Amino acid sequence: MSRIAAWFTGIVAVSLVTTTASTGVAAGIPAVGGTVVAVADATDVDVPGATDIRTFTYRTSGAEGVSSAQVFVPEGRAPDGGWPVLAWAHGTVGMADEDAPSRSGVMYEIYRNLFADWLRRGFVIVATDYAGLGTPGVHPYLNADVAAHNVVDSVRAVHELVPAVSDRWAVAGQSQGGHAALATAARAEILAPELDFRGTLASGAPVNLDRLAALAGPEFPDLQLDGLTLYMAYIAAGLRDTRPDLDVDGYLTPRGRELVDAADTMPLAQFKPRANEVQVRELFNRPLAGTAFPQALTEYLGVPTTGFDRPVMLIQGLGDQVVPPPLALWFAAELALAGGKFDLRLPSGGHVDGLAQSSDEVGAFLDRVLR
C-alpha cells in the first residue's frame, strides 16, 4: 500500500489540473437497440443450474452495431411476475473475437460459482460479450457509453428470447465489467425507462483510469501494476477507432503502434506476454498531458460520480495489483461528496479473489434489490 500511496498522491495532484471528472452521459449515441438478430444453442457451456443456455446476437451501439451474448435460464417454473434479470458484465478477456466469453467459455471458476448461486436464487442471467468482441468491428474497450448500451440492450433482448422474465433487473460486473456496470447504472433510467432497474454490483472497477491514462508519455514511471501496458494498449486501440480525429498513431512509438495494431486481432494468450515485455513509457513518443487527450479519455472511459439513484455495492480488494485501491477509494470519496449512497466492501484479496471472498454478501445484496 505504501508504494501505491506514493504515486497515487502525484496522480491526484496532476490529474486535477489536466482533466475534469465525467459528470454525465455523452451525447451522440442513440438510446435504441435490443432487437435479436440470431440465436443458437450453447450446449458446450458448463454452468450448474442452467436448464437453457443460448448464444445470441442483438443490435446495439458500438463497433458495427451488434453484440453477441449468452442467456442462462434457471431450473423450474418462473414465479408470478417472471424471473428477475441479472445483466453480467465480464472482465477483460482480450479484444480478439475468439476471446469473447460466448466463444471461449466462462473464464474463472468464481464466475461459474457466482452464476450457479444466482441461478439458484431464480435470476435469469444475460451476459454480453460487448460490441466488437465476437462480432465485426473493433471492440471499444472501456468505452463507458458503448458498454452501458451493450448491457441495457442485452436486457431488452432477453425479453424477446425469454418471455417469462420480469421488468426488474440489476447489473453486476467485475474489472472491465465493474466499469461497465457503473457506467450502466448512471444511464439505466435514461436508456431503458420502460424497465425497472434495481441496483448495481461493481467489483474491481477501473474507476479514475482516465486520470491515470492521461499522464501517459515517455516519462511515465513503472507503477508495477499487473497488466497496465496491456490495458493501455487496449484503450489506445479502442480510442483510435472511436476518435480518429485525435491522431492516436501520431503519439505512438513504432513499438507502441505495433502493439496497438495487434490488440484487436491477437488472442489474449498471445498478446499478454508481448505486452508484458513493454513498459507504458515505451508506447508513447510524447506526453498526452496538455493535449486534447485528457478530456477525450474522460469522455471515452470516465465514470460519473452522480446519477446513482439505486443501490450500489462496490467491492475493492485491498490486495489488488491490477486496479490499485487508491483509485477506487478516490471514486468512493467523490460519490460520497456527491451525496451518493453505496455499500463499500474491502476484502483482503486481490483483483478476482476479492470478489470470491465477498460472494455471500453479493448474493444477499442482489437478492434484496431484485425481490
DABELGI-V267500 format. One line per field, one symbol per residue. ss: DSSP state (h for helix, s for strand, l for the rest). burial: I if it has 16 or more other C-alpha atoms within 10 Angstrom, else O. A space follows every 50 residues. Layout:
# DABELGI-V267500
ss: ???
burial: ???
This chain:
# DABELGI-V267500
ss: lhhhhhhhhhhhhhhhhhlllllllllllllllllsssssslllllllls sssssssssllllllsssssssssllllllllssssssslllllllhhhl hhhhllllhhhhhhhhhhhhllsssssslllllllllllllllhhhhhhh hhhhhhhhhhhlllsssssssssslhhhhhhhhhhllhhhhllllsssss ssslllllhhhhhllllllllllllllhhhhhhhhhhhhhhhlhhhlhhh hslhhhhhhhhhhllllhhhhhhhhhlllhhhhsllllllllhhhhhhhh hlllllllllssssslllllllllhhhhhhhhhhhhhlllllssslllll llhhhhhlhhhhhhhhhhhhl
burial: OOOIOOOIOOIOOOIOOIIOIIOIIOOOOOOOIIIIOOOOOIOOIOIOII OOIIIIIIIIIIIOIIIIIIIIIIIOOIOOOIIIIIIIIIIIIIIIIIII IIIOOIOOOIIIOIIIIIIIIIIIIIIIIIIIIIIOIIIIIIIIIIIIII IIIIIIIIIOIIOIIIIIIIIIIIIIIIIIIIIIIIIIIOIIOOIIIIII IIIIIIIIIIIIIIIIIIOIOOOOOOOIIIIIIIIIIIIIIIOOOIOIIO IIIOOIIOIIIIIIIIIIOOIIOOIOOIIIIIIIIOIIIOOOIIIIIIII IIIIIIIIIIIIIIIIIIIIIIIIIIIIIOIIOIIOOOOIIIOIIIIOII IIIIIIIIIOOIOOIIOOIIO
